Amino acid sequence: MAMSVVYTTVNGMILHENRGGVETEYVPDPLGSLVKCKDTSGAYIYNAEYWPYGEIRTEAGTNPSPWNFVGLLGYFRDVASRLYVRARYLRTDLARWMTTDMLWPNEPAFNYCRLQSVFLTDPSGMQAGGAVLQNPGNAGAIGMIIGGIGLIIGSLSWPLIIAGICIIALVAALALPAGPPCPDDWRKKWTGIYHKFCDHFKREFSTPFNTRVCKETDLCPALCWKLLINNMCGSLRIKVRDRCDTAKDVYDNHSTPIMTVMGTYYNCLRLVKLKNCDCTGVEQTINVKLDVWARGV
């Protein structure tokens, strides 16, 4: 007979469990991730730290539950690198969802929390929200981001929209806290995958086009390829930035490429919507390739 577990929640956050008579108190961080567990005496029996997109960086002790990254808001650990989040699965090692958002194209197809994982969560698996101010120094950056969103919504000019998005990406790249150092082999692996997606996509995917820039004359197959490749380029670049680089590295190495690829992505998204393209087949092909590369096969 399976052991029964009773959870205690407050305002939707899990804070306590009784597992077969053994009680454990959960200690969350501002995102809702499980960072410590305490027994009834108040002694800590488990602690953990996480990389920006959910991989466990360090842990000590025994976690009696299936909760870790944003787990106290319901992210369920299925296997080591996969979390079940109600509507779909999140691959923490890839920093992306495994399937398309059901609200796409109104929501990003695969990006986790609009590439702002340090202060957004997505408990529904469909729509990011719940901004968290990690420290007072980010208040100005968040204010500028909100202002930039207002610029985009209020504009009717696509060049101005893309320019506004680029400004937002630059502010986010410069203002949000940089990640801790990362192993050389990790950086080498993910930088290699980035270059396959972004520099050698024609060879790797046998695509008939030479540029990632979407054109008004492109047909749906080409638009879908370009849209999804640009989406992956942005996601992968930000993954490496958030985990590996110092503030100076962010400015020197990432700001311009991130602005460029995200501007290109949103132009492609506009044309895909305009032409009502169905990108399901291309999405599946890219998913298979990315999964093979990420596993190192």
Contacts in CASP RR format, 6 or more apart in sequence:
PFRMAT RR
TARGET T0000
AUTHOR 0000-0000-0000
METHOD contacts of the structure
MODEL  1
MAMSVVYTTVNGMILHENRGGVETEYVPDPLGSLVKCKDTSGAYIYNAEY
WPYGEIRTEAGTNPSPWNFVGLLGYFRDVASRLYVRARYLRTDLARWMTT
DMLWPNEPAFNYCRLQSVFLTDPSGMQAGGAVLQNPGNAGAIGMIIGGIG
LIIGSLSWPLIIAGICIIALVAALALPAGPPCPDDWRKKWTGIYHKFCDH
FKREFSTPFNTRVCKETDLCPALCWKLLINNMCGSLRIKVRDRCDTAKDV
YDNHSTPIMTVMGTYYNCLRLVKLKNCDCTGVEQTINVKLDVWARGV
3 19 0 8 1.000
3 20 0 8 1.000
4 19 0 8 1.000
4 20 0 8 1.000
5 17 0 8 1.000
5 18 0 8 1.000
5 19 0 8 1.000
5 20 0 8 1.000
6 17 0 8 1.000
6 18 0 8 1.000
7 14 0 8 1.000
7 16 0 8 1.000
7 17 0 8 1.000
8 14 0 8 1.000
8 15 0 8 1.000
8 16 0 8 1.000
8 17 0 8 1.000
8 18 0 8 1.000
9 15 0 8 1.000
12 73 0 8 1.000
13 28 0 8 1.000
13 32 0 8 1.000
13 72 0 8 1.000
13 73 0 8 1.000
14 26 0 8 1.000
14 67 0 8 1.000
14 71 0 8 1.000
14 72 0 8 1.000
14 73 0 8 1.000
14 74 0 8 1.000
15 25 0 8 1.000
15 26 0 8 1.000
15 28 0 8 1.000
15 72 0 8 1.000
16 23 0 8 1.000
16 24 0 8 1.000
16 25 0 8 1.000
16 26 0 8 1.000
17 23 0 8 1.000
17 24 0 8 1.000
17 26 0 8 1.000
17 64 0 8 1.000
17 65 0 8 1.000
19 64 0 8 1.000
19 65 0 8 1.000
22 64 0 8 1.000
23 39 0 8 1.000
23 40 0 8 1.000
24 37 0 8 1.000
24 38 0 8 1.000
24 39 0 8 1.000
24 45 0 8 1.000
24 64 0 8 1.000
24 65 0 8 1.000
25 37 0 8 1.000
25 38 0 8 1.000
25 39 0 8 1.000
25 42 0 8 1.000
26 34 0 8 1.000
26 36 0 8 1.000
26 37 0 8 1.000
26 65 0 8 1.000
26 67 0 8 1.000
26 72 0 8 1.000
27 34 0 8 1.000
27 35 0 8 1.000
27 36 0 8 1.000
27 37 0 8 1.000
27 38 0 8 1.000
28 34 0 8 1.000
28 35 0 8 1.000
28 72 0 8 1.000
29 35 0 8 1.000
30 132 0 8 1.000
30 133 0 8 1.000
30 134 0 8 1.000
31 70 0 8 1.000
31 119 0 8 1.000
31 121 0 8 1.000
31 132 0 8 1.000
32 70 0 8 1.000
32 71 0 8 1.000
32 72 0 8 1.000
32 73 0 8 1.000
32 121 0 8 1.000
33 48 0 8 1.000
33 50 0 8 1.000
33 54 0 8 1.000
33 68 0 8 1.000
33 69 0 8 1.000
33 70 0 8 1.000
33 71 0 8 1.000
33 72 0 8 1.000
34 48 0 8 1.000
34 63 0 8 1.000
34 65 0 8 1.000
34 67 0 8 1.000
34 68 0 8 1.000
34 71 0 8 1.000
34 72 0 8 1.000
35 47 0 8 1.000
35 48 0 8 1.000
35 49 0 8 1.000
36 44 0 8 1.000
36 46 0 8 1.000
36 47 0 8 1.000
36 48 0 8 1.000
37 44 0 8 1.000
37 45 0 8 1.000
37 46 0 8 1.000
37 47 0 8 1.000
37 63 0 8 1.000
37 64 0 8 1.000
37 65 0 8 1.000
38 44 0 8 1.000
38 45 0 8 1.000
39 45 0 8 1.000
45 61 0 8 1.000
45 62 0 8 1.000
46 59 0 8 1.000
46 60 0 8 1.000
46 61 0 8 1.000
46 62 0 8 1.000
46 63 0 8 1.000
46 64 0 8 1.000
47 59 0 8 1.000
47 60 0 8 1.000
47 61 0 8 1.000
48 56 0 8 1.000
48 57 0 8 1.000
48 58 0 8 1.000
48 59 0 8 1.000
48 60 0 8 1.000
48 63 0 8 1.000
48 68 0 8 1.000
49 56 0 8 1.000
49 57 0 8 1.000
49 58 0 8 1.000
49 59 0 8 1.000
50 56 0 8 1.000
50 57 0 8 1.000
50 68 0 8 1.000
50 69 0 8 1.000
51 57 0 8 1.000
51 92 0 8 1.000
51 242 0 8 1.000
51 243 0 8 1.000
52 95 0 8 1.000
52 117 0 8 1.000
52 118 0 8 1.000
52 179 0 8 1.000
52 239 0 8 1.000
52 242 0 8 1.000
52 243 0 8 1.000
53 92 0 8 1.000
53 95 0 8 1.000
53 112 0 8 1.000
53 117 0 8 1.000
53 239 0 8 1.000
53 242 0 8 1.000
53 243 0 8 1.000
54 68 0 8 1.000
54 69 0 8 1.000
54 70 0 8 1.000
54 83 0 8 1.000
54 92 0 8 1.000
54 117 0 8 1.000
55 69 0 8 1.000
55 81 0 8 1.000
55 92 0 8 1.000
55 93 0 8 1.000
56 68 0 8 1.000
56 69 0 8 1.000
57 180 0 8 1.000
66 76 0 8 1.000
66 77 0 8 1.000
67 74 0 8 1.000
67 75 0 8 1.000
67 76 0 8 1.000
67 77 0 8 1.000
68 75 0 8 1.000
68 77 0 8 1.000
69 75 0 8 1.000
69 83 0 8 1.000
69 92 0 8 1.000
70 83 0 8 1.000
70 121 0 8 1.000
70 123 0 8 1.000
71 77 0 8 1.000
71 83 0 8 1.000
73 121 0 8 1.000
73 123 0 8 1.000
74 85 0 8 1.000
74 86 0 8 1.000
74 123 0 8 1.000
75 83 0 8 1.000
75 84 0 8 1.000
75 85 0 8 1.000
75 90 0 8 1.000
75 123 0 8 1.000
76 83 0 8 1.000
76 84 0 8 1.000
76 85 0 8 1.000
77 83 0 8 1.000
77 84 0 8 1.000
78 84 0 8 1.000
78 89 0 8 1.000
81 91 0 8 1.000
81 92 0 8 1.000
81 93 0 8 1.000
81 94 0 8 1.000
82 89 0 8 1.000
82 90 0 8 1.000
82 91 0 8 1.000
82 92 0 8 1.000
82 98 0 8 1.000
83 89 0 8 1.000
83 90 0 8 1.000
83 92 0 8 1.000
85 122 0 8 1.000
85 123 0 8 1.000
85 124 0 8 1.000
85 125 0 8 1.000
86 123 0 8 1.000
86 124 0 8 1.000
86 125 0 8 1.000
87 102 0 8 1.000
87 124 0 8 1.000
87 125 0 8 1.000
87 126 0 8 1.000
88 97 0 8 1.000
88 98 0 8 1.000
88 99 0 8 1.000
88 101 0 8 1.000
88 102 0 8 1.000
88 125 0 8 1.000
89 97 0 8 1.000
89 98 0 8 1.000
89 99 0 8 1.000
90 96 0 8 1.000
90 97 0 8 1.000
90 98 0 8 1.000
90 112 0 8 1.000
90 125 0 8 1.000
91 97 0 8 1.000
91 98 0 8 1.000
91 294 0 8 1.000
93 294 0 8 1.000
94 290 0 8 1.000
94 291 0 8 1.000
94 294 0 8 1.000
95 112 0 8 1.000
95 117 0 8 1.000
95 235 0 8 1.000
95 236 0 8 1.000
95 238 0 8 1.000
95 239 0 8 1.000
96 110 0 8 1.000
96 111 0 8 1.000
96 112 0 8 1.000
96 232 0 8 1.000
96 235 0 8 1.000
97 109 0 8 1.000
97 110 0 8 1.000
97 111 0 8 1.000
97 112 0 8 1.000
97 125 0 8 1.000
98 287 0 8 1.000
100 109 0 8 1.000
100 110 0 8 1.000
100 280 0 8 1.000
100 283 0 8 1.000
101 107 0 8 1.000
101 108 0 8 1.000
101 109 0 8 1.000
101 110 0 8 1.000
101 125 0 8 1.000
101 126 0 8 1.000
101 127 0 8 1.000
102 126 0 8 1.000
103 126 0 8 1.000
103 127 0 8 1.000
105 269 0 8 1.000
105 272 0 8 1.000
105 273 0 8 1.000
107 126 0 8 1.000
107 127 0 8 1.000
107 128 0 8 1.000
108 114 0 8 1.000
108 231 0 8 1.000
109 228 0 8 1.000
109 231 0 8 1.000
109 279 0 8 1.000
109 283 0 8 1.000
110 231 0 8 1.000
110 232 0 8 1.000
110 235 0 8 1.000
111 231 0 8 1.000
111 235 0 8 1.000
112 122 0 8 1.000
112 128 0 8 1.000
113 120 0 8 1.000
113 121 0 8 1.000
113 122 0 8 1.000
113 128 0 8 1.000
113 129 0 8 1.000
114 120 0 8 1.000
114 128 0 8 1.000
115 234 0 8 1.000
115 235 0 8 1.000
115 238 0 8 1.000
116 128 0 8 1.000
116 172 0 8 1.000
116 176 0 8 1.000
117 242 0 8 1.000
118 132 0 8 1.000
118 134 0 8 1.000
118 176 0 8 1.000
118 177 0 8 1.000
118 242 0 8 1.000
119 131 0 8 1.000
119 132 0 8 1.000
119 133 0 8 1.000
119 134 0 8 1.000
119 138 0 8 1.000
119 142 0 8 1.000
119 176 0 8 1.000
120 128 0 8 1.000
120 129 0 8 1.000
120 130 0 8 1.000
120 131 0 8 1.000
120 132 0 8 1.000
121 128 0 8 1.000
121 129 0 8 1.000
121 130 0 8 1.000
121 132 0 8 1.000
122 128 0 8 1.000
122 129 0 8 1.000
131 142 0 8 1.000
133 139 0 8 1.000
133 142 0 8 1.000
134 177 0 8 1.000
135 177 0 8 1.000
138 175 0 8 1.000
138 176 0 8 1.000
138 177 0 8 1.000
140 175 0 8 1.000
141 171 0 8 1.000
141 172 0 8 1.000
141 174 0 8 1.000
141 175 0 8 1.000
141 176 0 8 1.000
144 168 0 8 1.000
144 171 0 8 1.000
144 175 0 8 1.000
145 168 0 8 1.000
145 171 0 8 1.000
145 172 0 8 1.000
148 164 0 8 1.000
148 167 0 8 1.000
148 168 0 8 1.000
149 168 0 8 1.000
151 160 0 8 1.000
151 164 0 8 1.000
152 161 0 8 1.000
152 164 0 8 1.000
152 165 0 8 1.000
155 161 0 8 1.000
158 267 0 8 1.000
158 270 0 8 1.000
161 266 0 8 1.000
162 263 0 8 1.000
162 266 0 8 1.000
162 267 0 8 1.000
165 262 0 8 1.000
165 263 0 8 1.000
165 266 0 8 1.000
166 259 0 8 1.000
166 260 0 8 1.000
166 262 0 8 1.000
166 263 0 8 1.000
169 255 0 8 1.000
169 258 0 8 1.000
169 259 0 8 1.000
169 262 0 8 1.000
170 255 0 8 1.000
170 258 0 8 1.000
170 259 0 8 1.000
173 241 0 8 1.000
173 250 0 8 1.000
173 251 0 8 1.000
173 254 0 8 1.000
173 255 0 8 1.000
173 258 0 8 1.000
174 247 0 8 1.000
174 250 0 8 1.000
174 251 0 8 1.000
174 255 0 8 1.000
178 241 0 8 1.000
178 242 0 8 1.000
178 245 0 8 1.000
178 246 0 8 1.000
178 247 0 8 1.000
178 249 0 8 1.000
178 250 0 8 1.000
179 242 0 8 1.000
179 243 0 8 1.000
179 244 0 8 1.000
179 245 0 8 1.000
180 243 0 8 1.000
181 244 0 8 1.000
182 243 0 8 1.000
182 244 0 8 1.000
186 243 0 8 1.000
186 244 0 8 1.000
187 240 0 8 1.000
187 244 0 8 1.000
189 296 0 8 1.000
190 236 0 8 1.000
190 239 0 8 1.000
190 240 0 8 1.000
191 240 0 8 1.000
193 236 0 8 1.000
193 290 0 8 1.000
193 293 0 8 1.000
193 294 0 8 1.000
194 233 0 8 1.000
194 236 0 8 1.000
194 237 0 8 1.000
194 240 0 8 1.000
196 204 0 8 1.000
196 293 0 8 1.000
197 204 0 8 1.000
197 229 0 8 1.000
197 232 0 8 1.000
197 233 0 8 1.000
197 236 0 8 1.000
197 290 0 8 1.000
198 212 0 8 1.000
198 229 0 8 1.000
198 232 0 8 1.000
198 233 0 8 1.000
198 236 0 8 1.000
198 237 0 8 1.000
198 261 0 8 1.000
201 207 0 8 1.000
201 212 0 8 1.000
201 225 0 8 1.000
201 229 0 8 1.000
202 209 0 8 1.000
202 210 0 8 1.000
204 289 0 8 1.000
205 225 0 8 1.000
205 229 0 8 1.000
205 285 0 8 1.000
205 286 0 8 1.000
205 289 0 8 1.000
207 222 0 8 1.000
207 225 0 8 1.000
208 222 0 8 1.000
209 218 0 8 1.000
209 222 0 8 1.000
209 225 0 8 1.000
209 226 0 8 1.000
211 226 0 8 1.000
212 226 0 8 1.000
212 229 0 8 1.000
212 230 0 8 1.000
212 233 0 8 1.000
212 261 0 8 1.000
212 264 0 8 1.000
213 226 0 8 1.000
213 264 0 8 1.000
213 267 0 8 1.000
214 222 0 8 1.000
214 223 0 8 1.000
214 226 0 8 1.000
214 227 0 8 1.000
214 264 0 8 1.000
214 267 0 8 1.000
214 268 0 8 1.000
214 271 0 8 1.000
216 271 0 8 1.000
218 226 0 8 1.000
218 271 0 8 1.000
220 272 0 8 1.000
220 275 0 8 1.000
220 277 0 8 1.000
220 278 0 8 1.000
220 279 0 8 1.000
221 282 0 8 1.000
223 268 0 8 1.000
223 271 0 8 1.000
223 272 0 8 1.000
223 275 0 8 1.000
223 277 0 8 1.000
224 272 0 8 1.000
224 277 0 8 1.000
224 278 0 8 1.000
224 279 0 8 1.000
224 281 0 8 1.000
224 282 0 8 1.000
224 283 0 8 1.000
225 282 0 8 1.000
226 264 0 8 1.000
226 268 0 8 1.000
227 265 0 8 1.000
227 268 0 8 1.000
227 269 0 8 1.000
227 272 0 8 1.000
227 279 0 8 1.000
228 279 0 8 1.000
228 282 0 8 1.000
228 283 0 8 1.000
228 286 0 8 1.000
229 286 0 8 1.000
230 261 0 8 1.000
230 262 0 8 1.000
230 264 0 8 1.000
230 265 0 8 1.000
230 268 0 8 1.000
231 265 0 8 1.000
232 286 0 8 1.000
232 290 0 8 1.000
233 261 0 8 1.000
233 265 0 8 1.000
234 258 0 8 1.000
234 261 0 8 1.000
234 262 0 8 1.000
234 265 0 8 1.000
237 254 0 8 1.000
237 257 0 8 1.000
237 258 0 8 1.000
237 261 0 8 1.000
238 254 0 8 1.000
238 258 0 8 1.000
240 254 0 8 1.000
241 249 0 8 1.000
241 250 0 8 1.000
241 253 0 8 1.000
241 254 0 8 1.000
241 258 0 8 1.000
245 253 0 8 1.000
245 254 0 8 1.000
272 279 0 8 1.000
END
